[in-house]
Amino acid sequence: LLMNIFFSIYRIFKYIHCDMEYILDSLPVKVCHNIRIKRCELLKDEEYRGYNALKREYFYGSKVQLITTKERIPVEIYFVEGKEHDSQILQLMYHDLFVESSLYGDSGYTDYDLEDFFKETEQVH
C-alpha cells in the first residue's frame, strides 16, 4: 500500500515537472553498525550486508535507488537489499520516463549493453 502511494505521488510530480533529464543515484540505509549485526532483530540474511564505495565501509541494511529531475525533485524510488550492485539493479528497475529523455548515473551504473537496449526499446538515453 505504501509503495502504491509513493508511485502515485511520484507520477504526479513527474508530469507536473515535465523534464527530459533525470539523475539516478543510490544511497545506503543502515539498520545497524557492523559490530551489532549478530544481534540485529530486523534483518537476518547476508544479502543485506552491502559496501559503500564512497566511504569505503560495509553496512548492514538496504539501498535506496532514486531517480530525480535535475532540480532534485524525486520521481521514482526503489528499495533493494544492500548486497545488490548498482549495475544489477538497473536491469531490474522499471522506468517510466518520457521518450527521448536522458538518464544520468555515476560509474556504478555502467552497462553498455543495457544502455543500447534502453536506446532501442524505450528511447531513453
N, C-alpha and C positions, 0 to 999 in steps of 0.2 A: 504494500500500500504506500509506504514511504517513497519507494523508488518511482512509482507512478506519479506521485505528487511532484517529485523533483523533475521528472521528464516533462510534465505539463508546464511547469514554471519555466524551465529552460527553453522549451519550444516557443513559448510566448516571447521570452527575451530575444530569442534568435530572430523571430520575424519582426519584432519592433526595431531591433538594431540590425537591420539587413546589412551585413558586412560580407566582403568577399575574401578577407584574410583572417585566418584563425591561428592560434598558437596552442600547441599541445605540450604538456609537461606533466611530470609526476612528482608526488611528494609522499614521504613515508608518514604513517600514523602509528606511533609507538604505543603498544599496550603496556609494556613494562621494560625495565632495563635488562640487559643481558644477564646480569648476576641473579636476577629473580625469575628467570624463565622456568626453572623447575617447579616453582611454587605458583605459577600463573594458573588461575582457575578459568579464565575466559577462553583461552586458546590452548590447544594441546598438541598440535601437529607441527612437524618440522617445515611444512610448506609456508608457515608464517614467519620464518626466520629469513630476513632479507638483508641486502647490503646497500648502503647509501654511499655511492662512489664519491660524491662531493665532500662529505665529511669523513670519508674513509673509516666507516664504522658499521658494525652489524646492528640490526634492530629486530625486534620481535613484534609483529603486528601486520598491518595491511598497507597497501599503496593506493593512493587516490590518483587516478588519471583524469586530468582536467583539460577541457578544450575551452578556450576563451577567445573573445574577439580581441583585436589589437588595443582596444580601450579597456581591457581586462574585465569584461563582463562575461561571466561563465555561461556557456550554452550547452555543454554536455559534461557529465561526470560518470566515472566508473570506479568501482571498488574491486580490488583484486588482492590475492594473497601477497605477502611481502617477498616471497621467493621468485615471483614472476619477473622476467626481464622485460624492459620496455618494448623491445622489438617483437617479442612473443605476444604481448598484449595488443599491439597494434593490429595483429592478424585477427584477433577475436572481437575487436570493437566494432560496433555498428555505428556508422557515420551517417548523420542526417544533415549533410552540408549542401549548400547550394551548388548547382552546376557551374563549372568554370571558376570555382573558388580555390584558394590556396591554403594549405595546412602546413605550418612550420613547426619543426621539432628539433631537439638537440641531437647529438650524435648517437645517443642511445636508441633512437628510433630508426637507424639506418638499415634499410632493407630494400635494395634496388628492385628486386622482382616485385615486391609489394607495391612500390611506387609506380611501376609500369602498369600493374593491374588496376590501381586506382585511376590512373590517367585514362585507361581504355574503357573501363566499365562505368565508373562514377563520374568521370571527367573532373576529378579533383586533383590538383597539382600539389 
